């Protein structure tokens, strides 16, 4: 029996990726140290590679058909369920946000509350966005003419580097609310809230592959996602280097990806619906009027 004086050794956990509804290790075997805002060790995180990014795109594409075919109301229910499960892990999220961002626990709790509210807000939009974006068009002929929004497909998301949970939620929720699937590169220095969000998604009703979370360097992974021909759009929210952003935008032009350029974002402010509409395609249908 060890004596009472024996020092207790903490197990240094290495967190995994979240791809296809599972938690694989990086195929590269790499990991990196995650410290808190004061430089104190928190955990190890997997460092995703190009191969991991490709696997995530495959999982997202596989999930796209089923997810986009769900009724908007059903997608809203699932987003609401994510918010419910987050509420049950409120204290864990608060502790991780406080440590990652170097803020007081009270402020961290407020950010977690705002993140949960944002999931609920986007859940409410799933069955309403079609009425805002779509239309019934007047035509000079015996036809019905409707314009309807459809999801673009697989969207790569470079999450904000500073806002570890609220910013992350603000870029993921609108992408999947509108029927897309997502491959997300998390904050490099503040990945723990994203990892916990992956655990929430795995235990909610979200189908595997709808959201895939890669921890690691956006500068390393993003070029492969930007040039990947099976990725339909990319959100550059986490890129603060204008030269790097232009290079990614040029790579995305290869298959005419939709690109959301980076810029200053106040994640605590009302987000509006611009992110909901960013990765939607509006298609028009003509149908003859029966006699």
Helices and strands as residue ranges (DSSP letters): E 14-15, E 31-35, E 41-46, H 50-69, H 72-88, H 90-101, H 105-125, H 129-133, E 135-136, E 143-151, E 154-158, H 166-177, E 181-185, H 192-202, E 211-214, H 218-227, E 233-235, H 242-252, G 253-255, E 258-260, H 274-278, E 280-288
